[in-house]
Amino acid sequence: MILLMKIRQFLKLLKSHGAEIIKGRGKGGHVLVSMNGKQTTVPVHVTDYAPEFLDDICKQLDTRLKELQP
């Protein structure tokens, strides 16, 4: 069963674990996220994302989605 997550929930989850969300640095429908000394862009133009895609973003930030979730 695939559970989709809203991008706002994901960004809030990242922020609660120490990520810095830099809205003015992304292009178009993206924001820059900095965490654990790593940076990546996160698309915000689609509202729901599959957990596999969000985990790929987490890998770029040197963490995993399952480590962030309670």
Secondary structure, DSSP 8 states (H G I E B T S, - for coil): ----EEHHHHHHHHHHTT-EEEGGGS-SSEEEEEETTEEEEEE-SSSEE-HHHHHHHHHHTTS-HHHH--
